[in-house]
Amino acid sequence: MIKLSIVIPCYNELKNLPLLLDRCGQVVVRKDIEIVLVDNGSTDESYTFLNESLSEFPFISLVHVEKNQGYGHGILEGLKAASGEILAWSHADMQTDPGDIIKGLEYFENVSDPSLIFAKGRRYGRPIIDSFFTVGMSLFETLLMRTYMWDINAQPTIFHRSFYESWDAPPNDFSLDLYAYFMAKSAGIQIKRFPVYFNKRAFGVSHWNFSLAAKFKFIKRTLSYSLELNQKIKNA
């Protein structure tokens, strides 16, 4: 039986994929852990590379999304294919170490009821401007949702399958991080945060955090969804 399924969406990360696969091979030493890589509609040769490489990694499966429909959509497609009792996601850009998820698994293995735990990284080592935006977003979400929320988009995100099965219409974009975090808080699930170092990208640039304009676009989308989610909760 699979204990932990790790979903990692990949979008045009061809140059980072060899590093990702090597690191996954180093940290996954248990037979009850699987990784679900999602080629999230990449327009480079990511899918071809993964198809040709995964025979060396029997614990990794591949999900192919024909056309990119958002970060959250890729994760949700991966979660559908996952078979673990504990589910997790992180990024393919190697800014967060896949090994962090293995560390976070300890929270679920040291309690009598793992369904009552939601674990999430807390980033350090980030540029000052990014930390500034995180503070602002965290304050806004805390005031709007009336519950303490911090570093909402930090990775990894780890939770029990029963929590995932309770979701109703989760978003297909980056707001999925907010949705999962807020729903865990609303359900009274215990939140565990642990420090993760945020590395620089080895190759490429972020698909959303590459300029000030892109940051504001991301924030605008997140704020819009926050208001929508808040209204949905009020009407429930």
N, CA, C and O of each residue as an XYZ file, in Angstrom:
944
protein
N       0.847     -1.203      0.000
C       0.000      0.000      0.000
C       0.883      1.254      0.000
O       1.887      1.326      0.709
N       0.489      2.225     -0.801
C       1.245      3.476     -0.877
C       0.878      4.379      0.301
O      -0.294      4.684      0.523
N       1.881      4.795      1.038
C       1.665      5.686      2.176
C       1.587      7.137      1.728
O       0.704      7.879      2.157
N       2.522      7.543      0.858
C       2.635      8.943      0.454
C       2.706      9.067     -1.058
O       3.506      8.398     -1.711
N       1.861      9.929     -1.606
C       1.913     10.286     -3.029
C       2.318     11.745     -3.141
O       1.704     12.621     -2.532
N       3.358     11.999     -3.926
C       3.859     13.356     -4.133
C       3.548     13.781     -5.557
O       4.044     13.180     -6.510
N       2.733     14.807     -5.707
C       2.365     15.324     -7.026
C       3.252     16.524     -7.354
O       3.362     17.461     -6.563
N       3.881     16.486     -8.523
C       4.748     17.587     -8.949
C       4.367     17.997    -10.366
O       4.679     17.281    -11.317
N       3.694     19.146    -10.523
C       3.353     19.618    -11.867
C       4.575     20.222    -12.554
O       5.365     20.923    -11.922
N       4.724     19.950    -13.835
C       5.871     20.446    -14.604
C       5.358     21.184    -15.838
O       4.621     20.620    -16.646
N       5.748     22.429    -15.972
C       5.355     23.197    -17.159
C       6.593     23.852    -17.757
O       7.142     24.798    -17.191
N       7.020     23.350    -18.890
C       8.199     23.881    -19.589
C       9.427     23.951    -18.677
O      10.104     24.977    -18.599
N       9.692     22.853    -17.999
C      10.829     22.770    -17.073
C      11.884     21.786    -17.586
O      12.562     21.135    -16.790
N      12.026     21.676    -18.897
C      12.892     20.657    -19.486
C      14.293     20.640    -18.881
O      14.807     19.570    -18.554
N      14.919     21.810    -18.728
C      16.296     21.850    -18.234
C      16.401     21.469    -16.759
O      17.440     20.984    -16.313
N      15.323     21.689    -16.005
C      15.349     21.347    -14.588
C      14.995     19.885    -14.324
O      15.281     19.368    -13.244
N      14.381     19.217    -15.287
C      13.879     17.864    -15.045
C      14.970     16.849    -14.699
O      14.746     16.022    -13.815
N      16.145     16.866    -15.351
C      17.184     15.920    -14.923
C      17.585     16.107    -13.459
O      17.825     15.130    -12.749
N      17.657     17.357    -13.011
C      17.976     17.636    -11.608
C      16.874     17.114    -10.697
O      17.145     16.538     -9.643
N      15.625     17.322    -11.115
C      14.482     16.876    -10.320
C      14.476     15.355    -10.191
O      14.301     14.827     -9.092
N      14.665     14.655    -11.296
C      14.653     13.193    -11.257
C      15.789     12.652    -10.391
O      15.591     11.724     -9.606
N      16.967     13.230    -10.535
C      18.103     12.789     -9.721
C      17.825     12.979     -8.235
O      18.108     12.097     -7.424
N      17.271     14.132     -7.889
C      16.987     14.404     -6.475
C      15.890     13.479     -5.953
O      15.977     12.993     -4.826
N      14.873     13.235     -6.752
C      13.812     12.313     -6.335
C      14.388     10.919     -6.090
O      14.000     10.237     -5.142
N      15.312     10.506     -6.949
C      15.951      9.212     -6.768
C      16.750      9.128     -5.482
O      16.891      8.051     -4.903
N      17.275     10.261     -5.034
C      18.057     10.295     -3.800
C      17.179     10.237     -2.555
O      17.534      9.583     -1.574
N      16.033     10.919     -2.589
C      15.238     11.068     -1.362
C      14.165     10.002     -1.197
O      13.727      9.747     -0.076
N      13.735      9.379     -2.278
C      12.696      8.350     -2.169
C      13.383      6.993     -2.018
O      13.803      6.387     -3.004
N      13.491      6.530     -0.790
C      14.152      5.255     -0.503
C      13.165      4.226      0.050
O      13.524      3.066      0.257
N      11.930      4.650      0.288
C      10.899      3.744      0.788
C      10.016      3.266     -0.359
O       9.730      4.017     -1.292
N       9.589      2.009     -0.278
C       8.760      1.443     -1.337
C       7.297      1.871     -1.241
O       6.511      1.614     -2.153
N       6.935      2.521     -0.140
C       5.545      2.961      0.018
C       5.374      4.443     -0.314
O       4.405      5.072      0.111
N       6.316      4.993     -1.075
C       6.219      6.381     -1.534
C       6.241      6.402     -3.055
O       7.087      5.764     -3.683
N       5.309      7.137     -3.640
C       5.273      7.302     -5.092
C       5.320      8.784     -5.441
O       4.931      9.638     -4.645
N       5.797      9.069     -6.637
C       5.775     10.429     -7.164
C       4.956     10.428     -8.444
O       5.143      9.580     -9.316
N       4.052     11.383     -8.545
C       3.244     11.561     -9.751
C       3.687     12.859    -10.412
O       3.369     13.947     -9.933
N       4.413     12.742    -11.501
C       4.808     13.918    -12.266
C       3.713     14.238    -13.268
O       3.206     13.350    -13.953
N       3.355     15.501    -13.346
C       2.319     15.939    -14.282
C       2.951     16.852    -15.319
O       3.380     17.961    -14.999
N       3.010     16.386    -16.560
C       3.407     17.291    -17.634
C       2.190     18.163    -17.913
O       1.234     17.733    -18.559
N       2.241     19.384    -17.418
C       1.059     20.250    -17.385
C       0.910     21.075    -18.665
O       0.876     22.305    -18.632
N       0.823     20.366    -19.792
C       0.636     21.059    -21.068
C       1.879     21.753    -21.572
O       1.780     22.773    -22.254
N       3.053     21.225    -21.254
C       4.309     21.857    -21.678
C       4.390     21.976    -23.197
O       3.915     21.112    -23.933
N       5.004     23.071    -23.645
C       5.205     23.288    -25.081
C       6.653     23.030    -25.492
O       6.998     23.162    -26.666
N       7.505     22.663    -24.526
C       8.868     22.256    -24.865
C       8.888     20.722    -24.976
O       7.847     20.114    -25.222
N      10.028     20.106    -24.802
C      10.148     18.654    -24.960
C      10.062     17.909    -23.623
O      10.567     16.793    -23.496
N       9.423     18.528    -22.637
C       9.345     17.912    -21.310
C       8.701     16.528    -21.346
O       9.222     15.580    -20.758
N       7.575     16.415    -22.032
C       6.846     15.142    -22.048
C       7.678     14.041    -22.692
O       7.722     12.918    -22.189
N       8.331     14.354    -23.793
C       9.182     13.370    -24.468
C      10.321     12.924    -23.562
O      10.615     11.733    -23.455
N      10.957     13.889    -22.913
C      12.063     13.566    -22.005
C      11.596     12.656    -20.874
O      12.246     11.656    -20.567
N      10.476     13.002    -20.259
C       9.975     12.206    -19.143
C       9.585     10.806    -19.601
O       9.882      9.823    -18.922
N       8.932     10.713    -20.733
C       8.535      9.410    -21.270
C       9.737      8.500    -21.466
O       9.660      7.294    -21.231
N      10.835      9.081    -21.893
C      12.036      8.300    -22.189
C      12.881      8.018    -20.949
O      13.725      7.123    -20.967
N      12.661      8.771    -19.876
C      13.541      8.690    -18.705
C      12.972      7.897    -17.539
O      13.733      7.387    -16.717
N      11.661      7.784    -17.451
C      11.055      7.274    -16.225
C      11.223      5.776    -16.022
O      10.925      5.273    -14.939
N      11.692      5.050    -17.032
C      11.937      3.620    -16.842
C      13.000      3.383    -15.769
O      13.055      2.309    -15.170
N      13.834      4.380    -15.533
C      14.871      4.282    -14.503
C      14.331      4.585    -13.107
O      15.027      4.387    -12.111
N      13.091      5.064    -13.041
C      12.508      5.476    -11.761
C      11.141      4.806    -11.606
O      10.120      5.436    -11.882
N      11.100      3.551    -11.174
C       9.837      2.805    -11.111
C       8.816      3.376    -10.136
O       7.634      3.041    -10.216
N       9.248      4.223     -9.226
C       8.330      4.820     -8.251
C       7.683      6.103     -8.779
O       6.875      6.721     -8.086
N       8.035      6.500     -9.999
C       7.476      7.717    -10.595
C       6.522      7.350    -11.723
O       6.864      6.564    -12.607
N       5.319      7.927    -11.688
C       4.363      7.776    -12.786
C       4.166      9.132    -13.454
O       4.478     10.174    -12.877
N       3.649      9.103    -14.665
C       3.520     10.332    -15.457
C       2.079     10.544    -15.891
O       1.441      9.646    -16.440
N       1.581     11.742    -15.638
C       0.265     12.172    -16.118
C       0.492     13.258    -17.159
O       1.280     14.178    -16.941
N      -0.185     13.153    -18.271
C      -0.007     14.135    -19.347
C      -1.271     14.971    -19.513
O      -2.351     14.432    -19.755
N      -1.135     16.277    -19.385
C      -2.221     17.223    -19.660
C      -1.957     17.814    -21.037
O      -0.911     18.422    -21.266
N      -2.892     17.637    -21.943
C      -2.676     18.036    -23.335
C      -2.472     19.537    -23.476
O      -1.565     19.983    -24.179
N      -3.320     20.318    -22.804
C      -3.236     21.774    -22.888
C      -3.255     22.366    -21.492
O      -4.104     22.015    -20.672
N      -2.322     23.261    -21.224
C      -2.238     23.870    -19.900
C      -3.512     24.632    -19.556
O      -3.959     25.499    -20.307
N      -4.087     24.289    -18.402
C      -5.296     24.958    -17.916
C      -5.067     25.589    -16.547
O      -6.016     25.955    -15.854
N      -3.807     25.711    -16.169
C      -3.499     26.350    -14.898
C      -2.707     25.437    -13.974
O      -2.770     24.210    -14.062
N      -1.972     26.074    -13.098
C      -1.163     25.373    -12.088
C      -2.014     24.420    -11.256
O      -1.662     23.255    -11.071
N      -3.130     24.928    -10.761
C      -3.999     24.114     -9.921
C      -4.574     22.926    -10.664
O      -4.711     21.841    -10.097
N      -4.911     23.122    -11.927
C      -5.467     22.026    -12.727
C      -4.469     20.882    -12.834
O      -4.842     19.715    -12.720
N      -3.201     21.216    -13.051
C      -2.181     20.180    -13.133
C      -2.072     19.386    -11.845
O      -1.960     18.161    -11.876
N      -2.103     20.074    -10.717
C      -2.044     19.392     -9.426
C      -3.263     18.503     -9.231
O      -3.139     17.361     -8.789
N      -4.433     19.021     -9.557
C      -5.661     18.249     -9.381
C      -5.664     16.995    -10.246
O      -6.150     15.949     -9.817
N      -5.128     17.089    -11.457
C      -5.023     15.903    -12.310
C      -4.067     14.887    -11.688
O      -4.302     13.681    -11.759
N      -3.007     15.371    -11.088
C      -2.079     14.474    -10.413
C      -2.695     13.813     -9.192
O      -2.464     12.630     -8.942
N      -3.474     14.564     -8.433
C      -4.135     14.008     -7.253
C      -5.129     12.920     -7.637
O      -5.294     11.942     -6.908
N      -5.786     13.086     -8.769
C      -6.718     12.053     -9.245
C      -6.000     10.731     -9.486
O      -6.563      9.657     -9.272
N      -4.758     10.821     -9.932
C      -3.990      9.614    -10.259
C      -3.244      9.042     -9.060
O      -2.722      7.930     -9.130
N      -3.189      9.788     -7.965
C      -2.418      9.371     -6.791
C      -3.170      8.302     -6.000
O      -4.400      8.297     -5.962
N      -2.430      7.410     -5.377
C      -3.054      6.314     -4.632
C      -2.702      6.314     -3.147
O      -3.146      5.432     -2.412
N      -1.924      7.272     -2.701
C      -1.457      7.278     -1.321
C      -2.493      7.684     -0.294
O      -3.475      8.357     -0.608
N      -2.259      7.263      0.944
C      -3.084      7.701      2.073
C      -2.803      9.167      2.371
O      -3.720      9.933      2.665
N      -1.541      9.554      2.295
C      -1.122     10.935      2.481
C      -0.780     11.505      1.108
O      -0.091     10.861      0.317
N      -1.260     12.708      0.829
C      -1.052     13.353     -0.465
C      -0.242     14.629     -0.277
O      -0.311     15.275      0.768
N       0.516     14.975     -1.288
C       1.351     16.176     -1.200
C       1.588     16.740     -2.587
O       1.469     16.041     -3.593
N       1.929     18.035     -2.617
C       2.412     18.596     -3.877
C       3.537     19.581     -3.606
O       3.670     20.131     -2.513
N       4.335     19.779     -4.633
C       5.410     20.759     -4.605
C       5.700     21.168     -6.042
O       4.968     20.789     -6.956
N       6.765     21.940     -6.245
C       7.085     22.472     -7.566
C       8.229     21.707     -8.221
O       9.013     21.037     -7.549
N       8.310     21.820     -9.549
C       9.339     21.115    -10.316
C      10.586     21.956    -10.547
O      11.565     21.458    -11.104
N      10.572     23.214    -10.134
C      11.673     24.119    -10.482
C      12.894     23.982     -9.574
O      13.887     24.687     -9.754
N      12.818     23.075     -8.599
C      13.918     22.797     -7.675
C      14.217     23.947     -6.716
O      15.253     23.947     -6.052
N      13.314     24.926     -6.639
C      13.497     25.974     -5.632
C      13.125     25.456     -4.249
O      13.598     25.968     -3.234
N      12.278     24.442     -4.222
C      12.010     23.733     -2.977
C      12.429     22.281     -3.166
O      12.153     21.680     -4.205
N      13.080     21.729     -2.181
C      13.667     20.398     -2.257
C      12.589     19.323     -2.096
O      11.825     19.381     -1.133
N      12.499     18.344     -3.002
C      11.553     17.236     -2.806
C      11.753     16.532     -1.469
O      10.817     15.943     -0.929
N      12.971     16.591     -0.933
C      13.232     15.984      0.361
C      12.457     16.626      1.495
O      12.260     16.004      2.539
N      12.012     17.867      1.305
C      11.212     18.539      2.337
C       9.912     17.782      2.594
O       9.415     17.760      3.720
N       9.365     17.167      1.557
C       8.105     16.432      1.712
C       8.316     15.205      2.592
O       7.460     14.863      3.408
N       9.448     14.553      2.425
C       9.750     13.392      3.262
C       9.849     13.814      4.729
O       9.401     13.093      5.620
N      10.437     14.983      4.972
C      10.509     15.500      6.346
C       9.108     15.766      6.888
O       8.808     15.443      8.038
N       8.249     16.359      6.052
C       6.898     16.681      6.486
C       6.054     15.458      6.779
O       5.100     15.535      7.553
N       6.389     14.325      6.169
C       5.631     13.090      6.395
C       5.674     12.663      7.858
O       4.763     11.990      8.339
N       6.729     13.052      8.561
C       6.870     12.673      9.971
C       5.687     13.150     10.805
O       5.298     12.476     11.759
N       5.114     14.291     10.465
C       3.968     14.798     11.224
C       2.795     13.826     11.180
O       2.028     13.737     12.138
N       2.652     13.104     10.085
C       1.517     12.203      9.894
C       1.783     10.812     10.465
O       0.850     10.071     10.776
N       3.046     10.469     10.597
C       3.385      9.133     11.080
C       3.556      9.086     12.592
O       3.698      8.007     13.168
N       3.543     10.234     13.229
C       3.746     10.283     14.675
C       2.483     10.658     15.438
O       2.557     11.082     16.592
N       1.313     10.503     14.796
C       0.038     10.801     15.453
C      -0.914      9.625     15.265
O      -0.757      8.830     14.338
N      -1.898      9.522     16.146
C      -2.859      8.421     16.052
C      -3.860      8.632     14.925
O      -4.367      7.667     14.354
N      -4.152      9.907     14.598
C      -5.115     10.197     13.536
C      -4.519     11.203     12.552
O      -4.644     12.410     12.760
N      -3.877     10.730     11.491
C      -3.235     11.638     10.530
C      -4.210     12.487      9.728
O      -3.800     13.449      9.078
N      -5.493     12.146      9.764
C      -6.476     12.947      9.022
C      -6.673     14.320      9.645
O      -7.284     15.199      9.037
N      -6.159     14.506     10.856
C      -6.324     15.778     11.561
C      -5.108     16.690     11.409
O      -4.969     17.674     12.135
N      -4.220     16.355     10.452
C      -2.988     17.123     10.252
C      -2.939     17.685      8.832
O      -3.294     17.007      7.868
N      -2.491     18.937      8.723
C      -2.214     19.592      7.440
C      -0.845     20.236      7.592
O      -0.663     21.108      8.441
N       0.111     19.820      6.786
C       1.481     20.325      6.922
C       1.871     21.160      5.711
O       1.477     20.867      4.582
N       2.644     22.193      5.964
C       3.024     23.116      4.900
C       4.379     23.743      5.233
O       4.660     24.054      6.390
N       5.202     23.924      4.221
C       6.486     24.564      4.437
C       6.339     26.030      4.805
O       5.293     26.642      4.589
N       7.401     26.578      5.361
C       7.483     28.010      5.652
C       8.836     28.466      5.118
O       9.878     28.084      5.649
N       8.819     29.271      4.083
C      10.035     29.576      3.331
C      10.965     30.570      4.032
O      10.522     31.502      4.702
N      12.247     30.342      3.858
C      13.254     31.339      4.221
C      14.313     31.348      3.121
O      14.407     30.413      2.326
N      15.109     32.421      3.086
C      16.119     32.554      2.047
C      15.594     33.198      0.777
O      16.210     33.074     -0.281
N      14.461     33.884      0.870
C      13.854     34.497     -0.314
C      14.308     35.947     -0.482
O      14.744     36.573      0.485
N      14.210     36.488     -1.706
C      14.512     37.907     -1.919
C      13.587     38.789     -1.085
O      12.445     38.421     -0.812
N      14.088     39.956     -0.684
C      13.323     40.859      0.181
C      12.005     41.271     -0.460
O      10.983     41.326      0.223
N      12.010     41.561     -1.765
C      10.784     42.011     -2.424
C       9.712     40.937     -2.388
O       8.532     41.242     -2.217
N      10.114     39.675     -2.549
C       9.147     38.580     -2.488
C       8.598     38.419     -1.079
O       7.409     38.158     -0.898
N       9.459     38.574     -0.087
C       9.008     38.493      1.304
C       8.033     39.621      1.623
O       7.080     39.431      2.379
N       8.276     40.797      1.043
C       7.383     41.942      1.238
C       5.986     41.626      0.709
O       4.988     41.892      1.379
N       5.917     41.061     -0.486
C       4.618     40.700     -1.058
C       3.931     39.627     -0.211
O       2.712     39.652     -0.042
N       4.706     38.697      0.313
C       4.138     37.641      1.151
C       3.508     38.216      2.410
O       2.421     37.797      2.809
N       4.181     39.170      3.035
C       3.635     39.813      4.232
C       2.311     40.491      3.909
O       1.332     40.336      4.639
N       2.283     41.247      2.807
C       1.059     41.943      2.425
C      -0.090     40.996      2.142
O      -1.208     41.218      2.606
N       0.177     39.944      1.386
C      -0.867     38.972      1.065
C      -1.346     38.247      2.316
O      -2.541     37.997      2.477
N      -0.422     37.913      3.191
C      -0.792     37.202      4.415
C      -1.692     38.056      5.299
O      -2.667     37.556      5.860
N      -1.370     39.336      5.424
C      -2.198     40.235      6.228
C      -3.588     40.383      5.624
O      -4.589     40.354      6.339
N      -3.645     40.543      4.297
C      -4.936     40.692      3.629
C      -5.798     39.453      3.839
O      -6.965     39.561      4.217
N      -5.224     38.276      3.596
C      -5.998     37.039      3.718
C      -6.425     36.795      5.163
O      -7.526     36.305      5.411
N      -5.567     37.131      6.105
C      -5.912     36.959      7.513
C      -7.110     37.821      7.892
O      -8.016     37.360      8.586
N      -7.115     39.077      7.434
C      -8.227     39.977      7.738
C      -9.498     39.560      7.015
O     -10.581     39.572      7.601
N      -9.371     39.189      5.737
C     -10.546     38.823      4.947
C     -11.174     37.528      5.440
O     -12.390     37.447      5.613
N     -10.351     36.526      5.663
C     -10.860     35.206      6.037
C     -11.072     35.053      7.542
O     -11.636     34.061      8.003
N     -10.614     36.045      8.295
C     -10.781     36.054      9.746
C     -10.150     34.835     10.411
O     -10.678     34.282     11.376
N      -9.024     34.442      9.873
C      -8.227     33.376     10.471
C      -6.780     33.606     10.067
O      -6.507     34.066      8.958
N      -5.848     33.285     10.966
C      -4.437     33.569     10.704
C      -3.913     32.724      9.544
O      -4.021     31.498      9.560
N      -3.344     33.393      8.538
C      -2.775     32.703      7.388
C      -1.438     33.354      7.046
O      -1.328     34.580      7.002
N      -0.421     32.520      6.805
C       0.915     33.061      6.571
C       1.634     32.253      5.495
O       1.566     31.024      5.472
N       2.328     32.971      4.599
C       3.115     32.334      3.538
C       2.277     31.279      2.822
O       2.610     30.093      2.801
N       1.199     31.745      2.246
C       0.162     30.876      1.694
C       0.668     30.002      0.549
O       0.243     28.856      0.409
N       1.560     30.529     -0.255
C       2.027     29.784     -1.428
C       3.307     28.994     -1.180
O       3.946     28.526     -2.123
N       3.677     28.847      0.081
C       4.866     28.058      0.406
C       4.644     26.595      0.050
O       3.519     26.095      0.067
N       5.734     25.926     -0.271
C       5.706     24.504     -0.573
C       6.602     23.767      0.425
O       7.507     24.366      1.006
N       6.354     22.482      0.622
C       5.286     21.670      0.053
C       3.985     21.818      0.826
O       3.937     22.467      1.872
N       2.923     21.202      0.292
C       1.624     21.116      0.949
C       1.307     19.632      1.116
O       1.351     18.875      0.146
N       0.988     19.214      2.343
C       0.822     17.787      2.648
C      -0.446     17.593      3.486
O      -0.700     18.365      4.410
N      -1.241     16.568      3.167
C      -2.518     16.380      3.852
C      -3.013     14.949      3.670
O      -2.477     14.195      2.857
N      -4.029     14.588      4.425
C      -4.612     13.247      4.362
C      -5.600     13.150      3.202
O      -6.222     14.141      2.819
N      -5.736     11.963      2.655
C      -6.651     11.755      1.528
C      -8.088     12.154      1.861
O      -8.786     12.691      1.001
N      -8.538     11.906      3.076
C      -9.916     12.233      3.448
C     -10.176     13.730      3.332
O     -11.284     14.141      2.988
N      -9.168     14.545      3.615
C      -9.316     15.994      3.460
C      -9.481     16.347      1.989
O     -10.354     17.140      1.635
N      -8.662     15.774      1.142
C      -8.775     16.002     -0.309
C     -10.155     15.607     -0.822
O     -10.729     16.312     -1.653
N     -10.688     14.501     -0.343
C     -11.983     14.014     -0.817
C     -13.143     14.892     -0.360
O     -14.264     14.736     -0.844
N     -12.886     15.811      0.564
C     -13.937     16.718      1.041
C     -14.031     17.998      0.215
O     -14.952     18.789      0.419
N     -13.102     18.218     -0.709
C     -13.061     19.464     -1.464
C     -14.256     19.614     -2.392
O     -14.769     18.637     -2.938
N     -14.683     20.851     -2.557
C     -15.797     21.174     -3.443
C     -15.363     22.272     -4.412
O     -15.153     23.415     -4.006
N     -15.231     21.928     -5.680
C     -14.887     22.871     -6.750
C     -13.614     23.663     -6.452
O     -13.658     24.893     -6.420
N     -12.493     22.999     -6.235
C     -11.233     23.721     -6.018
C     -10.805     24.455     -7.284
O     -11.155     24.026     -8.383
N     -10.062     25.546     -7.160
C      -9.683     26.358     -8.324
C      -8.565     25.716     -9.150
O      -7.791     24.901     -8.648
N      -8.498     26.100    -10.412
C      -7.517     25.537    -11.339
C      -6.231     26.354    -11.449
O      -5.328     25.977    -12.197
N      -6.132     27.458    -10.722
C      -4.946     28.306    -10.848
C      -4.127     28.281     -9.556
O      -4.264     27.364     -8.746
N      -3.282     29.287     -9.371
C      -2.428     29.339     -8.184
C      -3.222     29.510     -6.892
O      -2.670     29.345     -5.804
N      -4.491     29.833     -6.996
C      -5.328     29.972     -5.807
C      -5.551     28.637     -5.104
O      -6.087     28.608     -3.996
N      -5.152     27.535     -5.728
C      -5.312     26.229     -5.084
C      -4.549     26.172     -3.764
O      -5.004     25.528     -2.819
N      -3.404     26.831     -3.685
C      -2.654     26.880     -2.424
C      -3.491     27.539     -1.330
O      -3.561     27.041     -0.206
N      -4.119     28.653     -1.664
C      -4.985     29.357     -0.720
C      -6.174     28.493     -0.333
O      -6.514     28.384      0.844
N      -6.805     27.879     -1.329
C      -7.999     27.061     -1.090
C      -7.705     25.939     -0.097
O      -8.430     25.769      0.883
N      -6.653     25.182     -0.347
C      -6.338     24.045      0.518
C      -6.018     24.503      1.939
O      -6.490     23.911      2.909
N      -5.223     25.549      2.056
C      -4.834     26.084      3.364
C      -6.061     26.568      4.132
O      -6.234     26.242      5.307
N      -6.916     27.351      3.460
C      -8.092     27.895      4.129
C      -9.082     26.796      4.509
O      -9.651     26.830      5.600
N      -9.294     25.826      3.626
C     -10.236     24.753      3.930
C      -9.750     23.922      5.117
O     -10.560     23.453      5.918
N      -8.450     23.739      5.234
C      -7.908     23.024      6.388
C      -8.167     23.804      7.674
O      -8.547     23.228      8.694
N      -7.957     25.121      7.616
C      -8.232     25.961      8.784
C      -9.715     25.906      9.148
O     -10.070     25.800     10.322
N     -10.571     25.977      8.137
C     -12.017     25.978      8.367
C     -12.497     24.661      8.967
O     -13.448     24.633      9.749
N     -11.831     23.574      8.594
C     -12.225     22.254      9.083
C     -11.672     21.951     10.472
O     -11.950     20.892     11.035
N     -10.897     22.871     11.020
C     -10.332     22.661     12.345
C      -9.174     21.684     12.362
O      -8.829     21.138     13.410
N      -8.573     21.464     11.198
C      -7.426     20.566     11.103
C      -6.187     21.270     11.655
O      -5.992     22.464     11.424
N      -5.368     20.543     12.369
C      -4.170     21.133     12.969
C      -3.141     21.447     11.886
O      -2.778     20.582     11.089
N      -2.677     22.696     11.869
C      -1.717     23.145     10.866
C      -0.298     23.011     11.416
O       0.015     23.532     12.487
N       0.544     22.314     10.680
C       1.946     22.172     11.048
C       2.790     22.897     10.005
O       2.679     22.610      8.813
N       3.627     23.828     10.437
C       4.529     24.538      9.529
C       5.970     24.165      9.863
O       6.333     24.027     11.031
N       6.771     24.005      8.837
C       8.177     23.670      9.063
C       9.050     24.428      8.069
O       8.632     24.663      6.935
N      10.260     24.816      8.481
C      11.112     25.662      7.635
C      11.646     24.917      6.413
O      12.087     23.772      6.507
N      11.597     25.592      5.268
C      12.172     25.053      4.033
C      12.990     26.161      3.378
O      12.566     27.315      3.325
N      14.148     25.799      2.890
C      14.994     26.791      2.237
C      14.546     26.969      0.795
O      14.329     25.993      0.076
N      14.409     28.222      0.381
C      13.947     28.544     -0.967
C      15.164     28.831     -1.838
O      15.780     29.892     -1.732
N      15.500     27.878     -2.696
C      16.695     27.985     -3.531
C      16.472     28.870     -4.754
O      15.337     29.162     -5.129
N      17.566     29.285     -5.359
C      17.489     29.953     -6.651
C      17.267     28.904     -7.732
O      17.688     27.755     -7.603
N      16.597     29.324     -8.800
C      16.399     28.421     -9.931
C      17.748     28.074    -10.569
O      18.612     28.936    -10.726
N      17.910     26.812    -10.929
C      19.105     26.421    -11.673
C      18.984     26.856    -13.129
O      19.952     27.315    -13.735
N      17.771     26.704    -13.686
C      17.527     27.055    -15.085
C      16.167     27.739    -15.216
O      15.254     27.504    -14.424
N      16.057     28.588    -16.234
C      14.767     29.182    -16.561
C      14.331     30.261    -15.591
O      15.070     30.652    -14.687
N      13.111     30.730    -15.802
C      12.516     31.757    -14.949
C      11.139     31.292    -14.514
O      10.531     30.423    -15.138
N      10.661     31.885    -13.435
C       9.326     31.580    -12.948
C       8.292     31.903    -14.017
O       8.455     32.843    -14.794
N       7.224     31.109    -14.045
C       6.165     31.347    -15.023
C       5.160     32.398    -14.549
O       4.237     32.751    -15.284
N       5.338     32.898    -13.323
C       4.441     33.959    -12.856
C       5.188     35.070    -12.115
O       4.684     36.189    -12.017
N       6.384     34.775    -11.593
C       7.095     35.712    -10.725
C       8.325     36.285    -11.423
O       9.380     36.441    -10.806
N       8.185     36.598    -12.719
C       9.353     37.026    -13.491
C       9.477     38.539    -13.613
O      10.485     39.025    -14.126
N       8.479     39.299    -13.155
C       8.533     40.755    -13.221
C       7.559     41.335    -12.213
O       6.714     40.626    -11.667
N       7.688     42.648    -11.969
C       6.776     43.314    -11.048
C       5.350     43.257    -11.571
O       4.412     43.050    -10.801
N       5.181     43.438    -12.880
C       3.846     43.374    -13.482
C       3.239     41.988    -13.302
O       2.046     41.857    -13.030
N       4.065     40.952    -13.454
C       3.575     39.583    -13.286
C       3.157     39.332    -11.841
O       2.164     38.651    -11.585
N       3.922     39.888    -10.896
C       3.563     39.753     -9.485
C       2.198     40.364     -9.213
O       1.364     39.760     -8.538
N       1.968     41.570     -9.743
C       0.690     42.241     -9.512
C      -0.461     41.496    -10.189
O      -1.574     41.464     -9.664
N      -0.198     40.902    -11.342
C      -1.226     40.107    -12.017
C      -1.597     38.895    -11.170
O      -2.773     38.559    -11.026
N      -0.583     38.248    -10.614
C      -0.810     37.104     -9.739
C      -1.609     37.519     -8.507
O      -2.556     36.838     -8.113
N      -1.221     38.640     -7.903
C      -1.915     39.124     -6.710
C      -3.364     39.463     -7.028
O      -4.264     39.153     -6.247
N      -3.593     40.106     -8.182
C      -4.951     40.473     -8.576
C      -5.834     39.239     -8.706
O      -6.974     39.241     -8.241
N      -5.316     38.185     -9.335
C      -6.086     36.951     -9.494
C      -6.375     36.313     -8.141
O      -7.479     35.828     -7.892
N      -5.366     36.321     -7.271
C      -5.535     35.706     -5.959
C      -6.547     36.472     -5.116
O      -7.382     35.870     -4.441
N      -6.471     37.798     -5.156
C      -7.422     38.609     -4.395
C      -8.836     38.398     -4.900
O      -9.776     38.322     -4.108
N      -8.994     38.304     -6.202
C     -10.311     38.072     -6.792
C     -10.884     36.743     -6.306
O     -12.055     36.660     -5.936
N     -10.051     35.710     -6.311
C     -10.534     34.411     -5.844
C     -10.800     34.438     -4.343
O     -11.740     33.794     -3.877
N      -9.998     35.164     -3.585
C     -10.196     35.269     -2.141
C     -11.577     35.836     -1.822
O     -12.279     35.331     -0.946
N     -11.953     36.881     -2.535
C     -13.271     37.486     -2.326
C     -14.376     36.507     -2.704
O     -15.400     36.420     -2.027
N     -14.156     35.772     -3.792
C     -15.137     34.777     -4.235
C     -15.287     33.658     -3.204
O     -16.402     33.246     -2.885
N     -14.160     33.172     -2.689
C     -14.192     32.103     -1.693
C     -14.828     32.582     -0.398
O     -15.595     31.850      0.227
N     -14.517     33.798      0.007
C     -15.097     34.361      1.219
C     -16.613     34.459      1.108
O     -17.330     34.151      2.060
N     -17.101     34.891     -0.057
C     -18.539     34.996     -0.283
C     -19.190     33.616     -0.282
O     -20.293     33.438      0.235
N     -18.495     32.648     -0.865
C     -19.009     31.276     -0.909
C     -19.176     30.712      0.494
O     -20.166     30.043      0.789
N     -18.207     30.985      1.354
C     -18.273     30.506      2.737
C     -19.426     31.176      3.483
O     -20.129     30.530      4.259
N     -19.615     32.472      3.244
C     -20.702     33.198      3.908
C     -22.067     32.654      3.507
O     -22.990     32.607      4.320
N     -22.188     32.243      2.245
C     -23.473     31.770      1.730
C     -23.740     30.303      2.034
O     -24.844     29.804      1.816
N     -22.723     29.620      2.536
C     -22.862     28.176      2.793
C     -23.784     27.913      3.988
O     -24.016     26.758      4.347
